[in-house]
Amino acid sequence: MNRMARWTAFFAVAALGIGWGGGFAAAEEPAAQRGPQTASIGGRTDGFEISGTGDVTADTQEVGVNVQQHNLFGTPFTASAGGRVGQEKFRNYDLDRWGADVGMGWALDEKTNLRGLYRFDRYSVFNVTRQTDRAIRNFDGRTDVAALGLFLDHDTRDSLEQATAGRFARGLLELASTSFGEDADFVRLDGEAAFYWTPFADSDGWWREVTFVEHLQAGWVEEIGDSDAVPFFERYFVGGASTVRGHRARWLSPRGDGEQHVGGEAQFVNNIEARLPLLPEKFNRRLSTALFFDMGRSYRSFSDLGDFGYGAGAGLRYLVKMGFIEGTLRADYGFNLAPEGDDSRSRLHIAFGIPF
């Protein structure tokens, strides 16, 4: 991709963000919106990076695009822009959302980046009924959210899609305020880390290719100022393809009236995987399998931490490449190890992208 095409793409997405409601985009969406079945595809060439994300379940659909330009004008700075749009359709309400953000980052060293960002999201809740839980009904109509965030990223992985060594860690501190002219006041603190280890790499057997991965994710959000509650669409939802597999989407989240999922103000998720390439010479290391064990839940507050949901199973992955763009097609079959109510006993999750 030539320099003119890169900058055209960058400013096109930035303009899209302005047209959507007064923001630009960064490369990171709020943790609460990394929905239950996240897909991703992307690539990087000569400092220019583009990625797409999406949520696809029976009830939710969301797509987004982000672009980044690293080493901006030969400096250690990174500029980013993007936008997103989505909708949810549930029995007791519908929700439409669009948003955008803008970010600027600084490379502290080759593996560590500090990024500041501003995001704007507009949510429209409609078709509510008398049976709709108050936590949802209180946000009937339009709600605008504007927030400033600070990210710290550290990444030593040897590959984004097929890491066999290294670690990844990210922290986020975010403040949403009506002082920015919008409708919500809250503070968010998120942390995420993943570790990759191939302990038998010096062996001669097939097990030399086995890579173990552990992924940890925790988050907390709380209303401040004049706000009475964190909007439900800014809370955490756990269960599904990118959190605890074997469970229905959002099932491991706090519920209100009529078992409606209203989201939590805290979350904890732990994923453990053992990954192995299948027929690496025939498929050029693109085909692999994985065994996994997941645990986690979202909570009304951190004081409720515990009583995790559990899932375990196996999956197949295939790395798709189109020029410098690549992404992983993933099929995971998970078994629910702690069934609750009408939750599924087992579940097939099909997604594009590996969440860690």
N, C-alpha and C positions, 0 to 999 in steps of 0.2 A: 504494500500500500504506500503510495507516494505521499510526500509531506502535505501537498494541497488537499488530497483526499482525507488525510487524518484530521486536519484542522476543520475541513468542511463538516465532517462527522461530529467533531467536538462541539462546534458552535450550533449545529443543527439540533443536537440534543439539548444544549443549553437554551436555545430559543424555544424548543418544545416545553421545557420546564417553565419558562416565563409565561408562555401562553396558557399553561395549565393553572397558574395561580400564584405567581410571585416568587418562585424559588428556582434553584438549579439543583443539580444532583451530585451526590458523592457516590463512591463505590459501595456504600454500605447502607442497607435498610435497617430500620429499628428492629431489635431482636424480637419484639412481640409480633412482628409481621412476617418473620421467616416461617411461613405457614407450614402445615403439616406434611406437605408433599412437595418439597422444593426441587425444582429442576434448574440446571445451570449449564451454560455452554459459553465458551469464550476462547480468547487467544491473545497472544502478545507478540509484537514484532517491532524491533528498533525503538523500544520505549513507549510505543502506543499499545494500549490494551483495551479490548472491548469484551463485554460479557452480557449475557442475557439471563434472566431468572424468571421463574414462574411457579405458581401454586395451582395444582389441578386435583380437585376432589369432586365428589358428587355434589357438594354444596358450595364450593368456593373456586373461583378462577381469578388468577392474577398474573400479569406479565410485566416485565420491566427491562430496561436496557440501561447500561452504564458504559461510559468511556473514560479513560484516563490517559493523560500524557505525562510520562515520567521524564525526569531531567529536563524540565521546562526551560527552553532557551539556553541549554547548557548549564543550568543551575541544579542544585540538589532538590528542587521543589517539584511537586506533582500537582497538576490540576485535574479535576474530575467533574463530570456532569452526567445527568441521567434523568429518567422519569419512569413512572409506573401507573398502571390503571388496573382496577380489579372490581369484583363484585361477589357478594355472598347472598345466597337464597336459602333461608331456613323457614321452618313451619310458622314461626311467630314474628318474623321480621325479614326485611331485605336490606342490604347495604351496598352502596356504590362508593368507590374510593378512587381518587387520583391524587398524585403528588409528585414532587420533584425536590431535588436538593443540590447544593453546590459545595465543593470541598477544595481545600488546599492542604497539601501535605509537605513534610520536610523529612528527608532521609537523614536520620541521626547517624547511621552507619549502613553498611551494605545489607544488613538483615533487619534493621529496626526503623520504623517510620512513625512519626507523630502527625496526626491529621486533625484539622478542625473542619467542621461542617455546619451548614445551616440547612434545615429541611422544612418543607411545608407540605401538609397533607390535608385534603378536604374529604370529609366523610358525610354521606347522606344516608340516614336511616329512615325507612318508610315501610308501609304495610304492617305496622305494629298492630297487635290485637289486645283485647283485655286480658288475655292469658299471657302476654309477653311479660317476662320478669322485669321488675322495676329497674334493675341495673342496666337493662337495655332500653326500656321505655323512657328513662330520664334523658336519653340522648336522641330521642325522636327528632327528626329534622336534620339541619346542617350543623356540623361542628368542624371548625378549622383548628388545626394544630400546627404551631410553629415552634421549632426547637433548635438550640445550639448544642453541638456535641463535640467531645474531644476523644479521639481514638489513639491508642498506642498499640502498634502491631509489631510482633517479632516473629520472623519466619526463617527457619534454617532447613526446610524440607528440600530433598533432592529432586522433587517433581511435584507439580500441583495436583495432577490427576492420578499418578501412580507412585506416590511416595513410599520409599523403603527405609528411610532414615531421616532423622532430624526432628524438629518440633515446631509447633505453631502456637502462638499465644496472642490474645487480643483483649484489650480492656476498653470499655466505653463509659464515659460520664456524660450524661445528657440532661439538659434543663429545658423544659417547655414552659412558657410563661405567657399570660395575657398581656404582659408588658410589651410583647412583640406585636400586639394588635389582634390577637386571636382568642380562642375560647377555652383553653385548658392550662392548668398549672400543675406540673409534676416534675419529679426528679427521677432519673433512672441510672442504675449502675449495673453493668453487665460484664461478665468475664467468661472467656472461652479458651481452652487449651487442648492440643492434640499432640500425642507422642508416637513416633514410628520407630520400630525396632525389628531388625532382621538378625536374630541371635545366632543362626546356624549358617551364616553366609560362607564360612570357610569349610563347610562339610562337603561331602561328595554326593550325598543322597538327594532325593527330591525335596526333602524338608529344608534344604538350604535356601529355597525360594520363599519360605513362609515368612510373612511380615505381620507382626502384632501391632495393633493400633489401639490406643486408649484415648477417648475424647470426653472431656468434661465441659459442662456448660452450666452457669448459674446466673440468675438475674433477679433484680429487685427494682420495683417502681412504686412510688408513693405520691399521693396528692400533697400539694403545698399551697400556701397562700389562701385564696378565697374558694378554691375548689373543694367540693364535698367528696369527690371520688375520682379515681382515674377512669377515664372513658374505657368501656369494655373492649373497644377495638385497639387500645394501646396496651392491653394486658397480655399475659403469657398463656398460651394454649399448648398442651403436651399430649402426644399420642399420634401415631402415624409414621410415615415413611422416613422422616428425617429426625425423629426423636426416639420414641419407644415403639418399635415395630411389633406386629402381632395384635395391636390394638387399633380400634377405630380412631379416625382423626378427632382430636380434641377430647377424647374420652377421659384422659387423666388430668382433668381440669376441674376447678370448682364449679358447682352447679347451683342454680337458683330454683325458682318456682317451676314445677313441671319438668324437672331434670334438664332445664336449659343450661347450656354451657356459657358461663358469664366470664370466664377467664380468671387468672390469679395475679396477685401482685408480687409473687416470688416464684421461682422455678429452680429445679435442679435436674440435670440429665447426665447420665454416664453411659457411654457406649464402649464396648470392647469387641474388636474384630480380629480374626486371623485370616489373612488374605494369601492366596496362592495363584500364580499364573497357570493356566491350562494350555498344554501343548504350545509352549512359548515360541518354538521355532516355526511351527505351522501357521500360527496366528500373529506372529511378530509381536508377541507379548501384549496383544490387545485384549485377549479373552482371559478372564480370571474368575475365581470363585471366592466366597468368603463364608465363614461361620461367625455368628454374632450373638452377643448378649447385651441387652439394653435394660436400663432401669431409670425411673424418674417420675416426676409429677410436677404440676404447678399448684400453688397454694394461695390461700387468701392472705397469708403473711408468713414471714420466715419462722415465726414461732410454731407454725404447724408442720415444719419440715419432718418428713418421715412417711411411713405407709406408702412406699413406692409401688408403682406398677412395674411389672417385669415382662420381658419378651425375649425369645431366643429363636434362632433359625439359621437358614442358609440362603445364599444368593448367588446369582451370576451377573457379571458385568462385562461390557464390551466397549472399548474405547473407539469412538468415531472421530475421524480426522477429515477436515475439509480445508486444505491450505494450512494457514496458521491457526485456524479455529479448531478446537477440539472439545469433546465432552463425552461423558460416560453414560451409556444406556444401562439401566440397572433394574433387575428384578429380584426382589427379596421376598421370601416366604417366612413369615414369623408366626410363632406359637405364643399365645397369651398364657403366661405362667401363673397369673393371678386374676382369673376372670371375675368381673364385677357386673351384676345385673345383666343387661342386654348387650354388653360388649361382645365382640367376636371372640371365638376360641382360637381361631387362626386367621391369617389374612395374607393375601398376596399384594405386595406393593410394587408398582411399576413406575419408575421415574427416570428422568434424564438428569444426571449429575450426582456426584457423591458429596454429601453435606460436610464431610470431614476427611 
